[in-house]
Amino acid sequence: MSKTIPVYQTSLGPTHPAFKEPIHLTFDITGEKVLKADFAPGQAHRGVEWMGMRRNPIQILYLAERICGICGITHALAFSRACEQIAGIEVPARAHWIRTICCELERIHSHLLWAGVAAHELGFDSLFYLTWKARERVLDLMEDITGNRIHYAIIQIGGVRRDLDADRIAAIKEACGFYEGIFGELAKCLLDDSSIKLRCRDVGVLTAAEALSLSAVGPTARASGVPSDVRADHPYAAYTEIPVEPILPTVHGEGIHGDVYDRIIVRAYEIKQSVDIVRACLDNLPPGPVLAQPKIPVLLGQLKRAQGEAVGMHEAPRGEVAHYVRLAGAEAPAAWKVKASSYSNYLSWVPMLEGEQVADIPIIAASIDPCISCTDRVSWAAPDGGGGVLTKEELTRRSVEKTRRIQARLAARKEA
């Protein structure tokens, strides 16, 4: 007589040592195998967009930078690019190159942070300390360049707030030499360690077809063999003159598996690529101003008069980030909507986790480098103050109705 193996439901989160931010993952498990996986975001409610639509664009910059505590430049740059397109602001060439330098330094910082977290999830704390020690160098450098280790406030609509003098250029070159010197050691620890390979190879697989169908972005998509990268697909800033080749796992010579190990490969080699990009920027840094309009009142007046809509994009360390902005000749934007990288990558968790072992859940979940608060920015409450859950169909219906109301209002305004 066959014995039926019981299926248990268990969860991870909303608070859990594997996550530094709250999210709720649920699993159907039999023995040590995950049969079904699901997740429920929405644990962190900050209302960032709501607050932003009650501020002028200059004030929003400070708010946008605080969407993410790691990728400060990411959201400020994407928002600025959208505003610059609408207002017809030409960013000086030197500012474009300084922006690119700061973006790539931030990528180094973010990938080293992730490598440390991933090592910790694997129980390899000596590697955690090594990567975070290396990360301190770029944090100190960003503080020297911008004045802050986190939330740099270097991006301004129309350019950057600070120029790079000879001393800071020398410091950046010295830091590049430091990371070039330790790359071999980092790569050896991350990619040649037998324990990491055993824990990560063929674990949490996301195929190229799944990555495309689920709209995965950044290292998560590239590790599955999808060569998507905003810097290459839609060049901006200095990337128009410094071609960026998307890093795929083949760079390490082992083919494409789309697993956790491949995601480590991509991020490790992107650190090296970022150093190369920073060096290229320093070697070709043009002279000139760093702000299109240094007088803030004049810039703010220009933004208040601007009308139109645009999408500003940036290849953040986690992947594509997009900010939709609509200016309507007023103090505050008529619309501001943010699409973070993790929003695109969450769904890839499901095929990664199903069929895997319970012990591998933390490293698989961490392998997309999730930023929970980047994604959780709004909350919903029923008009009568009661609770409730919006289904996908209901949310879609309400979104379509709202869009039609806005379109009708705009059409009526034009006719008037």
TITORLUM-258331 format. One line per 2 residues: their letters; for each residue y, z, x of C-alpha. Coordinates in steps of 0.25 Angstrom, whole numbers, m for minus. Layout:
// residues N
a> Y Z X  ...
***
This chain:
// residues 416
ms> 0 0 0  13 m5 6
kt> 24 6 8  38 2 3
ip> 48 4 14  60 11 8
vy> 74 6 9  86 15 11
qt> 100 14 10  109 20 21
sl> 123 18 25  132 18 38
gp> 146 24 35  157 24 30
th> 158 33 42  148 32 53
pa> 148 34 69  145 19 70
fk> 159 15 64  173 20 68
ep> 178 16 54  172 17 40
ih> 163 7 34  150 9 25
lt> 137 1 28  125 2 19
fd> 111 m2 23  97 m3 16
it> 87 1 26  72 2 27
ge> 67 9 39  77 6 51
kv> 80 m8 45  93 m12 38
lk> 89 m21 26  103 m22 20
ad> 117 m19 25  130 m18 18
fa> 144 m12 21  155 m7 13
pg> 169 m7 20  181 m2 14
qa> 181 13 19  194 12 26
hr> 206 9 17  220 7 24
gv> 227 m3 15  233 m10 27
ew> 236 m23 20  243 m15 9
mg> 252 m8 18  255 m21 26
mr> 260 m28 14  271 m17 12
rn> 276 m19 26  283 m30 34
pi> 275 m39 44  281 m31 56
qi> 276 m18 50  262 m24 46
ly> 260 m27 61  258 m12 64
la> 249 m11 52  241 m23 55
er> 238 m18 69  232 m5 63
ic> 222 m13 55  213 m11 67
gi> 213 0 77  206 m9 88
cg> 212 m23 85  227 m20 84
it> 232 m34 89  222 m41 79
ha> 229 m38 66  243 m38 71
la> 241 m52 77  234 m58 65
fs> 245 m52 56  256 m57 65
ra> 250 m71 66  250 m72 51
ce> 265 m68 50  269 m77 62
qi> 263 m89 54  270 m86 42
ag> 284 m83 48  283 m95 58
ie> 284 m85 70  281 m92 83
vp> 274 m82 93  279 m84 107
ar> 268 m89 117  268 m77 126
ah> 266 m68 114  254 m76 110
wi> 247 m74 123  250 m59 123
rt> 244 m58 109  232 m65 115
ic> 231 m55 127  232 m43 118
ce> 222 m49 108  211 m51 119
le> 214 m37 125  212 m31 111
ri> 199 m39 110  194 m33 123
hs> 197 m19 118  190 m21 105
hl> 178 m27 111  176 m16 121
lw> 178 m6 110  168 m13 101
ag> 158 m13 113  160 2 115
va> 157 5 100  145 m4 100
ah> 139 3 112  142 16 105
el> 134 11 93  122 8 102
gf> 123 21 109  128 16 122
ds> 139 25 124  141 22 139
lf> 144 8 136  154 13 125
yl> 161 21 136  161 9 145
tw> 167 m1 135  178 9 130
ka> 182 12 144  184 m3 147
re> 191 m4 134  202 7 138
rv> 207 m4 148  211 m13 138
ld> 217 m2 129  226 3 140
lm> 230 m12 143  234 m14 128
ed> 242 m1 128  249 m6 141
it> 252 m20 134  256 m15 120
gn> 259 0 121  246 4 113
ri> 231 5 115  229 2 100
hy> 238 m4 90  245 m12 100
ai> 257 m17 92  259 m29 102
iq> 259 m39 91  272 m43 84
ig> 274 m54 74  279 m65 83
gv> 273 m61 96  270 m48 103
rr> 278 m35 105  276 m34 120
dl> 276 m44 132  266 m43 144
da> 273 m40 157  267 m42 171
dr> 262 m28 172  254 m29 159
ia> 249 m43 162  244 m37 175
ai> 237 m26 167  231 m36 158
ke> 225 m44 169  220 m31 176
ac> 213 m27 163  207 m41 162
gf> 201 m39 176  195 m26 172
ye> 188 m32 160  183 m44 168
gi> 178 m34 178  170 m25 168
fg> 165 m36 159  152 m38 166
el> 149 m23 165  153 m23 150
ak> 144 m35 148  133 m29 155
cl> 133 m16 147  135 m23 134
ld> 126 m35 135  116 m32 146
ds> 112 m18 142  97 m19 136
si> 100 m8 126  112 m15 120
kl> 104 m28 120  92 m21 113
rc> 101 m15 103  110 m27 100
rd> 102 m40 102  97 m46 89
vg> 103 m34 81  113 m37 70
vl> 112 m52 70  123 m60 63
ta> 119 m75 63  130 m86 65
ae> 127 m90 50  129 m76 45
al> 142 m74 54  148 m87 48
sl> 144 m84 33  149 m69 34
sa> 162 m74 41  160 m65 54
vg> 171 m66 64  174 m62 79
pt> 163 m57 88  154 m55 76
ar> 154 m70 73  154 m75 87
as> 142 m66 91  134 m74 80
gv> 138 m87 86  150 m90 77
ps> 162 m95 87  173 m90 78
dv> 186 m85 85  200 m86 79
ra> 205 m87 94  197 m100 95
dh> 197 m105 80  211 m103 77
py> 218 m100 91  231 m92 91
aa> 240 m85 101  235 m88 115
yt> 222 m93 110  228 m106 108
ei> 228 m108 123  217 m99 127
pv> 204 m105 121  194 m94 116
ep> 180 m97 115  172 m88 105
il> 163 m79 112  148 m81 107
pt> 136 m73 112  131 m86 120
vh> 141 m81 131  131 m71 135
ge> 120 m82 136  110 m76 125
gi> 113 m85 113  118 m80 100
hg> 111 m69 92  122 m64 83
dv> 118 m50 86  125 m37 90
yd> 122 m41 105  129 m54 103
ri> 141 m47 97  142 m38 110
iv> 141 m51 118  153 m58 111
ra> 162 m46 112  159 m43 127
ye> 162 m57 131  174 m58 122
ik> 180 m46 131  178 m56 143
qs> 184 m67 135  196 m59 131
vd> 199 m55 146  199 m70 149
iv> 209 m73 137  218 m62 142
ra> 218 m68 156  221 m82 151
cl> 233 m76 143  239 m69 155
dn> 237 m81 163  245 m90 153
lp> 254 m80 147  267 m88 144
pg> 281 m82 145  291 m80 134
pv> 294 m70 123  283 m62 115
la> 290 m61 102  295 m72 93
qp> 305 m63 87  307 m50 94
ki> 317 m44 84  309 m38 73
pv> 319 m38 62  320 m53 64
ll> 305 m55 64  304 m46 52
gq> 314 m54 44  307 m67 48
lk> 294 m61 43  300 m57 30
ra> 306 m71 27  292 m77 30
qg> 284 m83 19  270 m88 19
ea> 255 m84 23  246 m85 35
vg> 234 m79 41  234 m73 55
mh> 221 m73 63  216 m66 76
ea> 203 m65 83  202 m50 83
pr> 191 m44 92  182 m43 79
ge> 185 m57 75  195 m64 66
va> 206 m56 59  216 m63 49
hy> 229 m58 43  234 m65 30
vr> 249 m63 28  258 m68 18
la> 273 m66 19  282 m69 7
ga> 296 m67 13  296 m52 11
ea> 295 m39 18  280 m37 18
pa> 269 m48 17  265 m53 4
aw> 251 m52 9  243 m47 21
kv> 228 m48 22  219 m44 34
ka> 205 m49 37  199 m41 48
ss> 187 m46 57  178 m35 52
ys> 180 m40 38  173 m53 42
ny> 162 m46 50  158 m35 40
ls> 148 m44 33  141 m48 45
wv> 135 m34 45  126 m37 34
pm> 117 m47 41  119 m40 55
le> 113 m27 49  102 m31 39
ge> 89 m31 46  93 m22 57
qv> 90 m8 61  97 4 57
ad> 100 8 71  107 m5 74
ip> 117 m3 62  128 3 70
ii> 129 m8 81  127 m19 71
aa> 138 m14 63  147 m12 75
si> 144 m26 81  154 m33 72
dp> 165 m23 78  169 m19 64
ci> 183 m14 61  182 m7 48
sc> 197 m3 46  201 m18 49
td> 194 m22 37  196 m10 27
rv> 211 m11 24  212 m10 9
sw> 206 m2 m3  204 m5 m17
aa> 206 4 m29  205 1 m44
pd> 218 0 m51  215 13 m59
gg> 212 20 m47  197 20 m49
gg> 187 16 m39  178 4 m39
vl> 172 m7 m30  177 m21 m30
tk> 165 m31 m30  167 m44 m21
ee> 168 m52 m34  179 m43 m40
lt> 187 m43 m27  186 m58 m26
rr> 191 m59 m41  203 m50 m38
sv> 206 m57 m26  206 m71 m32
ek> 215 m65 m44  225 m59 m34
tr> 226 m72 m26  229 m80 m39
ri> 239 m70 m43  246 m71 m30
qa> 246 m86 m30  251 m86 m44
rl> 263 m77 m40  266 m85 m28
aa> 266 m98 m36  275 m91 m47
rk> 285 m87 m35  285 m101 m30
ea> 288 m107 m44  300 m97 m45
***
